[in-house]
Amino acid sequence: MFTHIMVPVDLAHAEKLGRSLKCAADLARHWGSKITYVGVSGAAPGALGHTPAEFSARLARFAAAQSELEGIKTGHHAVIAHDPSSDLNKVLLKAVRDIGADMVVMESHLPKATDYIWASHGGFLAEHAGVSVMLVRA
């Protein structure tokens, strides 16, 4: 049914993504799909990498570890954004198209008051991506 699942990951909070990572892996095994983990970072040095190449390598190691842990085919797609926090919705939407994903699985939080004013990242993708989007509550 689905052949390519995109899973956005924030490597700074990877330990909080367990439910969505497990859900995506289960779906990938069920359909024989590939998962591409998408990470977004800025060009400035940070805790996840001093350079874009270092960030990409860290994301590649994460994807390889998920592949080995879950027995699935994985890939990674690192995106460098000018301002990751404000550009995230547009960057993730573009990543869906760039990698050719036909499903997105991402972790979500319980709605807060601000979510009724500004859409959550998952809500934005569900509205605009043109592919199936599964939001997994933490």
KARATA-V823925 format. One record per run of one state. SS is the DSSP state (alpha for helix, beta for strand, coil for the rest). FROM is the first residue (numbers start at 1). TO is the last residue. If there is no record, write none. Layout:
SS:FROM:TO  SS:FROM:TO
This chain:
coil:1:3  beta:4:8  coil:9:10  alpha:11:16  coil:17:17  alpha:18:31  coil:32:33  beta:34:41  coil:42:45  beta:46:46  coil:47:48  beta:49:49  coil:50:51  alpha:52:70  coil:71:72  beta:73:80  coil:81:83  alpha:84:99  coil:100:102  beta:103:108  coil:109:112  alpha:113:116  coil:117:120  alpha:121:128  coil:129:131  beta:132:137  coil:138:138
